[in-house]
Every structure is written in C-alpha cells, then in structure tokens.
Amino acid sequence: MTIINIGDELLLGQVVNTNSAFIGQKLALKGIKVSEIITIGDDRKEIADALSYCFEKDNFVITTGGLGPTKDDITKEVICEHFNKRLVRDAETLEWVSELLASRGMELTEINRRQADVPEGCSVLKNTLGTAPGLWIQEGENVLVALPGVPFETEKLLCDEVIPRMETFVNNGKRLIYRVLMCNGISESNLSDKLGNFEQKLPPDIKLAYLPTPGILRLRLTLHGNSEDEPLLDRHFEKLKEEVGNLAFSYEDRKMEEVVGELLKKAKKTVAVAESCTGGRISELVTSVPGSSEYYKGGVVAYNNSIKRNILSVREDNLKKHGAVSEMVVSDMALNIMELFDTDYSVSTSGIAGPGGGTDEKPVGTVWIAVATPTRLTTRLFNFGKNTGRKQIVERAANAALDMLRTEILKDFKK
Amino acid sequence: MTIINIGDELLLGQVVNTNSAFIGQKLALKGIKVSEIITIGDDRKEIADALSYCFEKDNFVITTGGLGPTKDDITKEVICEHFNKRLVRDAETLEWVSELLASRGMELTEINRRQADVPEGCSVLKNTLGTAPGLWIQEGENVLVALPGVPFETEKLLCDEVIPRMETFVNNGKRLIYRVLMCNGISESNLSDKLGNFEQKLPPDIKLAYLPTPGILRLRLTLHGNSEDEPLLDRHFEKLKEEVGNLAFSYEDRKMEEVVGELLKKAKKTVAVAESCTGGRISELVTSVPGSSEYYKGGVVAYNNSIKRNILSVREDNLKKHGAVSEMVVSDMALNIMELFDTDYSVSTSGIAGPGGGTDEKPVGTVWIAVATPTRLTTRLFNFGKNTGRKQIVERAANAALDMLRTEILKDFKK
C-alpha cells in the first residue's frame, strides 16, 4: 500500500500532512501496512510519474488531493490518462452536488458540475461532507483510490467507504501486528542498553523500534504475520513489559496527559498545578485533553518570587535560605496550592530552563518537582542537562511532573 | 530539492510528519522549492531505493530520521553504501557526545560512541540539542544532508547549519531578496481579497506569498535579483505595510510572543495572565521567550469556576447572570489579577474550546478576551468557528489575546 499526497501547500509547509498519518494509523489497526508515502505538487508530470512509480512497487495506491473543481485540481485527469479511461458525468453525484449547494444557498455552475465527472467504470465513493467524491478504480490486479485533500472529508471517506472495501482486497493473509509501550524518564540509548539482551533474543521476524519525543519514549514491537502469531507477539510483549518495569506509563499508544487524566477521572479526584520554570506547560498539557475540566481545577504560574510568596504563601525564609529552585520551595508550592484550590492532588515545579540563570551549584536544567496527595508529599530533583535547550527542559520537566503525579495516584488506587 | 523522511512511525501514523512542513516552510522563505517528499520505513532497501530515485531527479536531498544509536537506525550505513564511503569515528563529535552525556549524569557506552561515526569526508553538523549529528555530504554536483528525526533537533540544525550552507550552494550568484510581514486576526482568503488590487499592480518579478499557521498569517514579498533591486522591493513593501495597516504585528519574521515581550521589556512594564479556556497556553507562549522573567510575573489558570471566584474574585453575580464565558467575567479576571499580581498590564480569556460545552447562544469557538492597562479595560468577543477543533481554538485565542495586549501597550507607548 502506498500513498500519494498531492498539493503545493504540502511542499511549501503551509499545511502539515495529517492525512497520511491518519491513513497510516487506521490501516495499521487493520493490519495493512503503508510501505511508502510520496508527496508532490499540483503538477501533471509529477502526478503521472508518481502513479507509475507506485504501481511498479505495489498494486494498491491511495491518492489525496487535487479533486476540487479549480484549475489546479488535475488529479482526475491524470488518473484517466494513466488508466487510459475517459471522464464521464455521474448522474448520482451531480444530484448530490446540486443538493448540497442548494442547501448552502449556492448556485450550480459549470465548474461545480465538473465535480460529478469521474473515470469511466470506477466506483464512486459518496462524500457526504463535500462536493468532491472519492474514487475506487480497479484495473486487473491494481486498485487506485482517490480521496479529496480536506482532512475531515478524507478521514470520513477512508473509514466509511475505503477500509471496508480494502479489508477484503489487500490483506491476502498478511497482516502487521504490533504492540506499543510508552516510557518516561529514560533516554533512547540507555533503554537500548538495558534491552540489549531482550533484543538479541527476539525472533528475527519480530522487530523492536524506539520512537523518542522530548520526555517520552515510545517502544513498538512489530510482527508481519497472521492472527495465529498474535500469542507469540504477546509473549514477547509481556517480556518487554517486565524488562521496562515501572519506566512504562502505558501499554498502549497514549499521551501522558491522557493517562493521568483517565486515572483522575476514574478516581473522581481533582488536581491543581503550581508552576515556575514550566511556565504553564503542565496546565496546557492537562487541559489539552477534552473533558479535563472534570478533574483539573486550575493552576498558578508563579514565575516571579513575589507570586510564590504572595499567592502561594511560599515562606520567605525558604526562599532566602534555599533559593527559589529548592526542595523547600516546591514543597510549599505543592502543599499550599492544594489547600488554596481545594484539590485532592497537586504538582509543582521550580527550576532553571535557561539559557541564562544557571550557576555552578544549580546549572541550567536543574528542576525540583513536588507532588502532594492527601497524605503524602513527594519531591524529586532532576537534572535535564545544561545543553538541552529551554523548550526541551520545559517539556521534560512537564512530563516528569505528570509521571510523578501518575505514580502517586496509582499508589492510592492500589490500596 | 527533495526530502526523504525515514521512520516506521510515520508510515504507521503514530507520528505526524511535521519535519517536512517545517523544512518546506523555511526553505520557501529562502526561495528554495521542495519538489517532492518521500516517506519510507526503517528499511535498508527502501532507503537505498529512495536515495537513488531522488538523486536521479535532483541534486539536493535532505533525509530525516534513522540517525540514532539503536539497531533500527540504519540511515548512516545506507548513505555510506550509496556514496561508497566508509564510516569513521569523528573525534569532535565523540567529545561532544561524552560531554553531553556527562552533563546528564549518564555513562558513555559503546552504543553512544557510535553516534560519532560519520561517512568519511563529510561535514559534520553539530547537534547542540542531542547526540546524533547532522551530516552534509557533497559528491560532485550532488549534496545529501542527513538530519535526525526528532523535530526540535531537525529544526535547529536546519536553521543554524543547513540553510546558511544551502544559500551559497543552491542559489549560484542568484539572490533571493525578501521581506516578511506578520499578521493576526484575518484569514488568508479575506486578506487576499483586500490585497487584490495591490497584487495586480506588482511588477511581474515581485511575488507575494501567503504562509498561514493557526492564528498567524505570514506575508512574503520576494524578488530574484541583486542588491540594486533592494530599493524597488522596499518601495513595494512600504505599500504592502500601508495596505495591511494594523493587522500587522511585525515587519520581520518574528513570533507574537517575542514582539510582545520586547515591547514590555523596552517599556519596563510587567504583565500577568488569567486564563480559562486557553488553559495555560498564553503563559506558556510568553515564558517560551528567554528572559521573559523580566516582564512576566505569573498567571492563574482558572479552569473551574470556584478558582475564578475564590482566587480571582470574579463576582458570583456576574458568573450567575452572564455565565463564565462573558464580558463581565473576563473583565473581573483581568482587573483582579492585575491588582493581585501587582502588574502594569494583564490579559484574560474565557471561552468554549470544545468539543463539548457549546450551546446555540454560545457555540464552541466563542471566546471573550480582556486586556487591562493602568488606565483602560478593553474587551472583545471572538468566534473562532465551531468546527475549528480544540487545539486550534486555543491557539487562535492565545494569539488574539497577545495581539490585543500588544495593541494596548503600543497606545501607551505612543503617548
């Protein structure tokens, strides 16, 4: 299975290519593997070349984009040339287009009518969200599926029309099976050292991949096989879980803030956040999850020491004796915001994100984090490295803080 | 210029390919066009095929991904095979890797040492954010640049190391001169309508491009010429400034939070932020700028109404009569946080980011924003569209809030 994304806006970086990620994810879930993605502009020769190239390698190709009615939308014409077909006007699509335009109070022009032109003999995939239909063109062994470029139209057509048809066509018994494990607090190379022995003992057809982002490391175990091989993959995944131990925060492909959010939701508990060096990033992560208002009451960003003192009642004594980046100060912050915001849990951070502000004793990258629960206060000192960069130090600190919170909630849960 | 993105995670859709959009955007600003993007898995043959395919079409190729130290990172080896070179250990990189690991309190293992292995005769691009260096390999007419897959490392290497080298390599005496203007608060199509007349009157060799990201629209005026043409470009840029008027927040390629930060720094004024629907995003943007502690004192994320009431002293009466998403409530929030945090300015938001919580009267995308100054209170109602998506609504609201703050600071400045 290969994908061809068509559109100048993708090459210029004006639009991030989310369509391929969506298609890849949905097909992977069905065990269909995307082997290559090609992104090209709205150019006749480029599209024709890409079609030839992909059908040489594979018998199933999905295109996105270039199905609209304007001058630069040429995908349909190039497809017709490739398969040596002509365009014919599809009556059902024409009816749908005129209906849709009427409902939007718009006139049916000749340009709109052209939306109903499709390659002769293809299956038309009705686009209930727009005027450009999807196309399913089968020629002998080869299948070409053409989808529009607008993400929500592509996504709906893929799920409702394409995948049900593909499942019977592409699989031929071969499936991609995979398991994902999410870690925090260890680098790719350190974990790879730790897992060296495990990796060596893997059967040659099971692959382990490391997928790092700042603060988060995703591990993926894959196997190309059929459903009889699932138990084998699961056995190795269980071993992987053991090896990784409590560095893992999820055995599915989920974000830290989703995992923490679900725990809080299940426990019907609330949380507040007191941030200094993370500058609002923890609150932003937590609130990026729809429905987070159920458990997140709010936060204070206490960047200036006066805010630590006056709003979060951090003791002057602690600030003077230990400095803002200290165990005593994050402890005050966590305990006091929990009381002030009347929550079950709280988390606080204070550190040096850089590039300025570091000292020999407390270099850039030094971060203290505290988590308060109804019965416990946990603090931890992190050093994210003085060359790590401001944004990444914030990102790592935010993920470390959420992971500490997760661990503390789990302790209460298990009782 | 073609890009090859390497990584199974991209084909599986576990990671959205933001690297290509970033590279496309940055190169477009320099007048360098990406003609094709190929995305493939961590597979030796696929990588080798993609390299051959791209160098047949083009003499400049950028790869991302597969430079890490683990078993599935094979890009360097395949590159060596392609150019018929061997890997050699680079002393400078080895020193950097061991320094970086030491600063993180980590041991230097053999796996880490391999990070310093580079194709013989290449230029090593120092990765100040990670252990995998970038590579610049020149063979006759052909150039291959290999960058890591981690977006923030790729982005920094591209801007600091690759683009400066590319400008001298690709352009061959031809220069691209450009001016950039940054706008907020108008869509691409609306601004393009407004500028229709201006565009028509442009000389044929001066081009206007629209480069939108959520909440921010970048306009670029380019001319391919030499330094004698600069005054001509400047004349048209002055006209463009007039046309765009106060929709522009910068006449250089700068971020909103940088522009606002510089204004506050110059004025020696301070700011506090009271957020509801933006959930910490404004504070995060403001604190992403190094040195922001000079003017940003802190913020409150008042997600729950109890926090609005108890911490920000929003009047119960206003919450009951007008609801949390109202002019009265954001006014209370802005005025009270300014007093509470003792700052010169403040900004506040309350809205419905969705997907839930919308009503007929206040649909998803409805956001009230207030800015308080020592002498004025300004409020504004925004509707970012009920189909816009949670993340984008937050992004647009945060940028709109910062732009309102910028406008108010400028009013005081001009007095």
Interface residues (C-beta under 8 A of the other chain):
Chain A: N5 L10 L11 L12 G13 Q14 V15 V16 N17 T18 S20 A21 F22 I23 G24 Q25 K26 A28 K33 V34 S35 E36 I37 I38 T39 I40 G41 E46 Y53 Y178 V180 S187 E188 S189 N190 S192 D193 E199 K207 L208 A209 Y210 L211 P212 T213 P214 R218 R220 T222 D253 V273 E275 G279 G280 R281 I282 S283 E284 V286 T287 S288 P290 G291 S292 S293 Y296 K297 G298 G299 V300 V301 A302 Y303 N304 S306 I307 N310 I311 L340 F341 D342 G354 P355 G356 P363 G365 N383 F384 G385 K386 N387 T388 G389 R390 K391 Q392 V394
Chain B: N5 G7 D8 E9 L10 L11 L12 G13 Q14 V15 V16 N17 T18 S20 A21 F22 I23 G24 Q25 K26 A28 K33 V34 S35 E36 I37 I38 T39 I40 G41 D42 E46 Y53 G68 P69 T70 K71 D72 E99 L100 S103 R104 G105 M106 T109 I111 N112 Q115 T128 L129 T131 V150 P151 F152 K156 Y210 L211 P212 V273 E275 G279 G280 R281 I282 S283 E284 V286 T287 S288 P290 G291 S292 S293 Y296 K297 G298 G299 V300 V301 A302 Y303 N304 S306 I307 N310 I311 L340 F341 D342 G354 P355 G356 R390 K391 V394
